[in-house]
Amino acid sequence: MLPHMEITLDTLKRVTRLAGFEWEDAELEALRPLFARTLDMLGRLDAVDLAVSEPSTQYRVL
């Protein structure tokens, strides 16, 4: 299970710099809710029990 993470402005600055971007604080503040929702969705996906799910695709060698 993914731990709850607070997305801070400093964290976004570091991550975007590592990716080669130089964004202004206002731009990063606008993106913060998007990152928080994305982490929330990943956490919900992580909680899905895949042991009881059948694969959606099957590959067959003919």
N, C-alpha and C positions, 0 to 999 in steps of 0.2 A: 504494500500500500504506500502510495506517495505521501510524504509528510506535508503538512500545510506549510506553504512558503509565502511570506509577505514580499511582494514585488516592490522594491524601493527604487527611487530614482537613481541612486548610486549603482544598484545592481544592473539596471537597464543601461546606464552609461558604460559600464565595464563590458557587458555582453555586446553591445553595438560597436564598441571600439575594437573588440576582438574580431568582429565580423568585417571590420574595415569601414565602418560608418562614423561620421561625426555629426550627430544630430543635436539640435538645440534642446534645452530643458523643456520648453513648451511642447515640442514635438513628442518627446519621450513621455511627458505627462499625459498626452492625448492617447498614447499607446498602452499605458499601464492597465486600464480596464480590460483591454483585449488580451493581454498576457495573463491577467488574473482569471478570466473566463476560460482561456485555453488550458491553464493548469487545472482548473476545476473539472473540465471535461476529461482531461487525461486521468485525473484521480478517479472519476466515475468509471471510466473504461478499465482502469486497473482493478477495480472492485468486482468486475464481472467474472463469475466462475466459469471458466472455459472448459472445465472437466465435464460438465453436463451438456455442452454444446457440440453439435455435429459440425464438421467443416462445411463451409458454404460452397467450396469448390473441390472437386475431386479430379485428379489427373490419372489418366489411364494410358498405359503404353500398349499400342496395338501391334 
